[in-house]
């Protein structure tokens, strides 16, 4: 599949997503959109407020989402530098840069950067908050994240569970959007 990525397919994100899924990084697969208008919801580890994180054409910011007023009290995201990135972000970023997927690479730097909480002003790692929210309970989860975390996205098409050697043939993907947030 790495060969597919080098060829720069139109569905580049999906191929990258498949590679992430093979590594058990399902939650990053879900997060990995094209960064045109993506929003994520994470919980501030300090004050437990739900923080909306936007990465894309609307801007790169954290905010509190108000149903009437929209995203209020916005704070600029603090993207990680390429040197600061930890895996799988480092690998994702390096792969995207190698293949000339610069918008994707920029989005990845924001996802693995720091978020400032609009309420308590503490800065926390989006990747950590996102990973914790995506893996409730102990041990790595083979299930899709639900409830507290959601990426506004659709399920990748063409998914073939039989290629997921680490999970066995019994693993199947649940379509996004079936869980109530
Ligand atoms: Zn907070």
Boltz pocket constraint, residues with backbone or C-beta under 6 A from the ligand:
constraints:
  - pocket:
      binder: B
      contacts: [[A, 44], [A, 45], [A, 46], [A, 47], [A, 48], [A, 49], [A, 117], [A, 118], [A, 119], [A, 120], [A, 121], [A, 122]]
      max_distance: 6.0
